[in-house]
Structure formats: C-alpha cells, structure tokens
Amino acid sequence: MRIKRNIFLVLGPVLYLVLQELGAPQGMPESAFDILCATLWMAIWWVSEAVPIAVTALLPIILFPLSGAVDLSTTTASYGHRYIFLYMGGFILAIAIEKWNLHKRIALHILRLVGTSVSSIILGFMLATAFLSMWISNTATSVMMLPIGMSIVKQLQEKKTTQEEENPLFGKALMLSIAYSASIGGMATLIGTPPNLVLAGYVQEVYNIEITFWQWFKFGLPIAGLLLVICWLYLTRVAFPCREMKFPGGEEEISKLIAKLGPMGKEEKKVLAVFVLTAFCWITRPFLLELIFPNIDDTIIAMMAGIVLFTIPAKDGTDKIIKWEEAVKMPWGIILLFGGGMALASGFEITGLALWIGTQMTLLQALPLILLIMVIVCSVNFITELTSNLATTAMLLPILAPIAINLDLNPYLLLVGTTVAASCAFMLPVATPPNAVVFGSGYLRIADMVKTGLWMNIISIILLTAAVYFLLPLLWDFDPFKYPVRLETTPLPQP
C-alpha cells in the first residue's frame, strides 16, 4: 500500500508537468487547460489518498496563481465561503451536544419508545442514528451508537434462549443498521453531510442562488425517510431475517443505560433549547424570519447559535457551555476540503473550462433524461465506495453542470443526483467512516458488507433516480427541460 501511494504521490505532479508541456487542445483556453491539469493532479491524490485529502485541497492556492489561471485573491476567497461558516456553526452546536451527552439521551429514549422486539430494536437504532446524523457528523453518530448497540447484542447473547442461532444475525443486522442510517440521515438536512453543503456552495458561487435549509429539507427528508424504511425492511426481512421474538432483557438494558446518564442536567437543557431554537430558525427562515429580518441567512443563524453557546453559563457560573479549547477540535480537514472544492468550482467557471467540457459531451444527448440521471447516480454511488464522498462531489459538480446546460437541461437534476448518490456507499468498510466504525465491532466480515451493501446500493440508485426525476422538479418548482441558454449569460432559475 505504501509503494502504491508513493507511485501516485509522484504521478500527480508528473502528469501535471507533462500535460503543461504538451499544451492545451485546440479550442480550449490556456487558462482553462491550466485548471484542468491542476484538477487531474488533485483527482489522483484524492482518489489514492497519497497525501491527506485536506492537504490536496490546498493545491489550488499554489497552482492556480502560479499558472496565471486564477489570481491568488480570488482563489483564497473560496476558502472563506459563507457555507464554511455555516458548517463551523453546526459543528460548534454538535460539539456542545456531544459534550453534555444530549445525543445519548435522545438516542436511548427513541430506543425505549419503539419497543423491544428484535426488529423494533433495529428500527429504534436506525431512527436514533438517522436523527442524530441530521445534525451532527455521521462519524460521531456511529461512534456514539456503536457501544450502545454492542451492549444490546451482548445482553441478547447472555440470555439462554432457544433462538441462539439468531444472535449472530441480530449482531450483523444491528451493526449495519447503525452504519447505513448514519449515512442516510445525513441526506435529510443541508448540514447533515458535507456533500450537501458543497452543492449549496457551488450553486451560490456559480449562479449566485441560495439553496436554503428549508428548501433542501423538503426534498432531503422524504427521500431519507423512505430509504430508511426500505433499509429497515430489507435488513430485518431479507438480509438477516430474525423471527419476531421479544428481546429478552432489552427494556431493562435500555433503562439501565438511561439511568446511568442520570436526570437531565441544566447544561443539557440549555443545549437542547439552543438546538431546538436553531433548527426552528433554519426551517422557518424562508417564510417567517425573513419577514422580520430580511437579511437573515442560514449561516447567520448557525454562527449565532455557536456564539450563544460560548456565553451561556454552566455549572456554578464560572464556566460556559462550551470552551474554545473544545471548539477547535472541529474537523478542520473537512473545512479545508470544502474550500478546495469551492476553489475548483470558481476556477472552472472563471476560465471557461466548464463551458468547454459541456460542449464536448454531445454523445449524452442520445440518452433519455431518466436514464442519464440513473447513469450518473450509479457511477457516483460506486465511485464513492473507494473515494471520499466529499472529494467526489467537489470534483464532479463543476464537470456535470456545464454538461447539463449543453444538453438544455436544468443543472439541478445532475447536481442534486450526484450529491445524494455520494451519501449512499454501503458496500465496503473504506467507503465511509460509519462503515469502518461498525466493521471494527467484530460482528461483520467484508463478505457480509459487500453482499448486503450491493443490494442497498441498487435500491438507493433506483430510489434516488426516481426522486430526482419526479420529485425534485415538483418540490423546487422548475421545468427539467427548460434551460435553453448557455451558462455565461443566464443563471439558474430560482427554485
């Protein structure tokens, strides 16, 4: 593995230099070719992870200005995009939720609410994991849910039941339910997973159009909810069929874990209040808050929530709900990767590379629209089994937007299809952090994940294709086939 990484480490810059010597194809602007060369270098390093993907995201700061394609000020401005601060505010809120164990309390109460049959326990874990993943990172969610799940499995194994053969099936199903629902839940909200914000940032950067929290929520929540239900039915009825037995001691185990948390403290209540108020503001901003504060924005709401958490007293009043030493632990690598994706998007548009790529894709005109969407969703779905979903989204959005426009399609169809497909990698431990987390539990083999995940991938491809083709234009109020003008003259229609 180290040898392979070293090969790719050298291949990236070598390919860049060779292409620079060969020069641009006929009809491509020189600056656009410079951006293309830099993109290929970044793609090689992102796919191979020859260096950390966040480090690769810093390459535009060096390559764009040195080649003369985009000046330094314009390039670095992408790393301060307003959606980066939306993400930062969301991370600060998530850190506070985790610090005071509010996420555990929410999860355990959901589990106690749904019942104690085997399938109900799995449903409870999926609902709790998906709900938490809507607001905090899917990695943190799966890490938190894993020990709770393992304690439940252990409780079942300790009970001498006549269904001993179902114990390993239950363990596999429960571990996979945690991983899958962590990925699915992130699709529901704009801040639930980084690819969603990359899409919003790209549309804002290129078309100067805002995708609001509510706008994404009314599309993301239905498809996440439907996929979650299908996933639960598939895991409990097809992949790992467990008889509808009552979980022996399940209610007692959950009650014990809730009792271990103790009564809800003042700090938890304060964090819960900020969390609920923030979610309310995000959801109601387009049709309520903007009537009072016309200039309010999702980023402003997120930063207000983050700052408020630094001001609310905790314990005896000498401390605060969250301290700066805790806040700086947010994943800066993801933030840098987001900035790199925005820099690429800006470079594609400024230099005309996006337009040039769009004019080369005439072969796609022969495909029916629904088949074109399915091809893209399927391709992204399997690409992200081996690459970062954030890096994949950042690479593909600037390429697919001009293709859509050249085909006289509304770009939302391809952009949103790519974004949601990037969250649906279910086959391999390396595909996404939640998969890796549950694989480490010891209950799963790679064969289990591949066999189960392959069918989940197929299910998600069919569902997402149908949702993007039928539901998205209806909810966002646009005609998929009415976009006859080119990118450089007219922006996207406001959804």
N, C-alpha and C positions, 0 to 999 in steps of 0.2 A: 504494500500500500504506500509506503514511504517513497519507494522508487517511482511508482506511478505518479504520485503527487509532484515529485521533483521534475518529472518529464513535462507535466502540464505547467509547472511553475516556469519553465524555460519556454515552453511552446507559446504561451500567451504573448510575451514581448517579441519573440522571434517572428511570429506570424504578423504582428503589427508592423515591424520594420520591413519585412518582405513586401507586404502589401503597399506600404508607403513608397517603396522603390518602384513597384510595378505601376502605380498611378491609378487614377480613377477611371472607371468605364466611360465610354462615350455617352454624353448626355447627363452625367452626374456632376453636380457642382463639386469643386475641390474640397470645400469646407464640409460638405455632406459626406464625402468619402473619408475624410479625417474622423468624423463621428462614427462612421461605420467600422473603421479599423479599431477604434477605441472600444466600441461595443463588442466586437468579436473577442478582443483581449479579455474584457470583463466577463463575457459569457463563458470562456474557457476556464477562468479562475473561479467563477461562481459554480459552475457545474461540477468541477473537480474538487472544489474547496482546497486548492493548492495553498492558499492563504485564507485566513478568516474572511467570511463573506462581507463583513463590515469594512474590512481593510480594502477589499476590492472596490467597494462603493466609493472610496476616496480617490480612485484613479482619475475621474473627470477633472478634479481640481488641478491635476498635473497635465493631463493630456490635452484637454480642450484648449486652454490658453496657449500652451507651447506650440500646438499645431496651427494656431490662429483661427480655429473654427469658431470658438465662443470665448469672449473675454472673461477674465477672472472674476470680475464683479458679478456678472450675470450668472456664472457657474456657481459661485459660492452662495448666491442668494437662494438657490434651490434648497440648500441645507438648512435654511431658516424659514421654510414654507410654513404657512399658518396651520396646516394639518399636523405638522410635527408637534406644535404646542398643544393641539387638541389631544394628541396621543400622550404627551407628557402629563397633562392634567388628568387623563384617565388612569395613567399609571400611578400617580400620586394617590388617587382615590383607591385604587386596587391595593396598594401597599398598606394603606390605613385599614382596609377591610381585613387583610390577612393578619396584620399586627394584632388586632383585637379579637381575632377568631370569629368574626361575624360570619365568614363564609362557612365555617364548620357548623355553626348553629343553624344556618339556613338549610344546609345540606341534610343534616340529621333530622330536622323537623319535616322536611319533604319526605324522607325515607319512612318516618313513623306514620305519616299521613296516608301513604299509598297502600299499606297492608303488608302482610308477612308471608304470602305465598312466594314461591321461587320466582315466578315471572313478575310479580308485583315488586319484589325487592330489586330486580334488574331494572324495571321501569322507574322505580324511585331513584336509583343511582343515575339513570340516564337523564331524568328530569332535573335532578340537582346539579349534575355536572354541566348540562347544557345551559341551565340558567346562569350559573356562575361564570361559564365561559363567555356569555354575552357581555360581561362587564370586566372580567379580569383575564389575564393571558391563559390560553388553553394549557400551556405547560404547568403553570402554577395550579390550575384547577385539577389537572390529572395527578400531580404530585400530592395534593391535599387529599384527593378522594382515594388514592391507592391504599394507604394504610387502613382507612375505614373499610374498604372492600375486602382487604386481606383478613381483617379481624372477623368479618361476617363469614367468609369462607372457612376460616379456622373454627368458628363456632359450629358450623354445619358438620365439619369433619369430626369434631369431638363428640357429637351426638351419635350414638349407636342406632342407626335407623336401618330399615330394610331397603332403603334406596341408596346404598353405599356407592353403586355404580354411577349415580348421578352427581356425586361430589366433584369429580374432575370436570364433567361437563359444565356444572354450575360455575366452577372457578374460571374456566376458559370464557364462558359467556359473560361473566361479570367483568373480567378484565377488559375484554374487547368492548363491552358496552361503555366503560369509562373512556377509553381512547376515542371511540367513534363519536360519542356525544360531545366530547370536548371540542372536536373539530367541527361538528355540525352546529353546536350552539354559537360558535364564533361568527357564523354566517348571518346571524339574525340582526346584529347591530353594526353600525358604522365603525365602532371602536372594538368590536369583538375579535377581529383578527387583522393583522397588518395589510393583507391584500386589499381589503375593503377601503382602507384609507389611502392606499396607493392609487386606486381607481379614482376616488374623490379628488385627490391631489392632482392627478393627471388631467381630469376634466376641468378643474379650476385653472390649472397652469396653461392649458392649451386653448380652451374655449371660454374661459372666464365665466364659467357657470358653476354654481354651488349645488352639490348633492347634499341635502340636509339630512340630519339624523332621522327625522320622521320619514322622509322620502325613501331612504334605504330600508327603514324598519318595516314599512308596509309591504315591501317586497321580500326582504330577508326573513322576517318572522314566519310567514306562511310556508315558504319552501323548507326552512329549517324544521318547523314543526311537523310537516308532512314526512320529511326524510327521517326524522327522529322516530316517528310512529312506525314507519316501514322497517327501519333498522331494528326496532324492538321486536316486531313480529317475526322478522327474519331470524334474529338470534335465538329467540325462545321457541319458535315453532319449526324452523327448518334447519338451521346450522347446528344448534345444540338443544334439541327438544328435551325439555325436562317435564316430567309429569307435574300436574298442578297440586303438588303437595304443600302442606303448610310448613313454613320454615321453622324447625324446632329451636326455640330459644331466640329467634330473630328479634322479636319485640323487646325481650329483656336485654339483649345485647345493645340495641339502639338506645334504649332508655338508659342503660349504664353509661354509654358514651355521652349522652346529653347531660346526665347527672355529673359526669366528670368535668364538664365545662362549667358547672355551677350556674347560679342565677345570672341573668343578663346584667352586666355592669353598666355604669353610667357612660363609660367610654364607648362601649358597643352601641348604646342607644344614640349617642351623638353621631357616631359614624353612620349608623342606619339612617338617621334623619338627613344627613348630608347626601347620602347615596340616593335616597328616595326623592329628595328635592331636585337633585341634579338630573336624574332620569326623567322626572316630570318636566323640567325645563327643556331638556333635549327634545322630548316628544311633542310638547305643545308650542315650541318656539314659532313654527311657521304660521300657525293660525291663532295664537293667543299672545305670546310675549312680544312679538313684533308690532302688535297694535299699540303697546305701551312704550317699548324701546325699539324704535325702527332699526337701529344699527347693531342690535344684539346678534351674536353669532354662536355657533356650537363651540368654537374654540374659546370664546369669552366665557361661556358657561363652565367649560372644563377648567379653565385657569382660575375662575372664581372659586370653584369647589376645592381645587388644590390649595389655594391661598388660605381659604377659610379653615382648612384642617390644621394649618400651622398656627392659627390664632385661638382655637378652642382649647381651654384648659383641660388637663387630665389629672386624675388622682387628687392630690391636695392643692392643686392650682399652681404648683411650681413647675410643672411640665406641660407639654402640649400633646394633642392627639398624635401628631407625627412630628418627628425632628428631621432636620436637614440630613443628618448622618444616615437616616433610613431612606430618605427620598432619593439620594444619589445612587442607590442600588438599583434604580430602574434600568432596563436593558438598553444601554446606550448604543449597542451594536445594531439593534433593530432601527433605532432612530437614524443612525448614520446610513444604514442601508436604504431607508426610506428617502433620505436626502439624495443619495446616489441615483435612485430611480427617478426622482424629480429632475435631476441634472440631465439624465439621459433624455427624458421627455422634452425638456427645453431645447437640448441640442438637436433632436430630430426635427423639431418644428422650425427653429431659427435658421438652420442651414438648408432646409428643403429636402432633407433625407426622407422624411415621412411621405411627402408628396411623390418623390421618385419611386419609393417602394410600392406605393399604391398603384402607380401606372404600370408596374411590371406584372401585376397579378391578374392578367386578363383571363387566364385559364379558369379561375374560380367563378367566372360569370356563368359557366355552364351548369353549376350546381344549384339545385333548388335551395331556397333560403334555409329551410329547416334542416336539410342535410348539411349545409355549410356550418350551421351552428353546432350540429352534432359532431362534425369532424373536429372543430376547434375545441369543444368541451372534452371530447375523448382524448385528443392529443395532449391538452393541458393536464388532464386527470392523470395520465400515465407518466408524463414528464415529471410531475411533482412527486412521483414515487421515489425519484432519485435525486431531486434537486429541492432547494428551499422554495416554498410556495411564494414567499415574498420576492425573492430574486427572479423567479419565473415570471411573476406578474409584472415586475418592473421592466423586464426585458421585452415582453410580448406586447404590452399595451401600445407603445409608440409604433410598433410594426403593424398591428391589426387595425388601428384607427384609420390610417390612410387607405388601407385595402378596402374597408367598408365604404368609405366615401367614393373611391374609384368605382365601386360596384353599385353606386347610387343607393346605398343602404344607410339607415341611421346607425352611427357607430356604437350606440349603446348596446345593440344586440350582441356584437362581438366582444366589446369591452366587459360588459357585465357577465357574459358567458364565461369568459376567461377567468374573471375574478372569483366567481363562485366555484368553478371547477378546481381552482387552485387549493381550495379548502377540503377537497374530497379525495385524499390519498389514504386508502385504507389497507393496503396490501403488505407493506414492508415495515420493519422496525425503524429503518432510517428515513421513512417518508415524512414523518412529522414527530415532534417531541412527545406528544401523548402516546403514540405507538411505541416509541422507545421506552417510555416510563413503564407501561404495563408489561412490555416484554421482559423487563427486568424483574418482574414478580416471580418468575419461575413456573408459572402455570401454563405458559404458551410456548409452542415451538414455531419456528418460522413457517413450517408447513401449515400449521393452523391459521396463521395470519394470512398467508397467501391464498389458501383455499377460501376462507371466509371473506377476505378483503376483495378478492376478484369479483365476487358476486355483488358486494356492496358498491364497488366501482361501477359495474354495469348498471345497477339500479340507479345510482346517482347520475350517471350520464343520461339515461332516459328521462329521469325526472327533471334535471336541470335544463335539458334541451327543450322539453315541453314548457317549463316555466318561463324561460327566456323568450320563446317564440310566441306563446299565447298570453301569458300573464303580464310580462314586463311592459309591453306597449299599452295594455289596458290600465295598469296602475300608474304608469308615468305619463300617460296621455300623449303618445306620439304615434305617427304612422311609420311603420318599418320601411316602407318603400318610397317615402317622400323625402329625399335628400339629394336633389339633382345637381346642386352647386358644389364647387370644389372647396377644399379646406381653407385656402388662403383668402377667400372673400367673405365667407359667411360662417358664423359659429353654429353650434348645435342648437336645435330648438329647445327652449326651456321646458323641462318636464313639469 
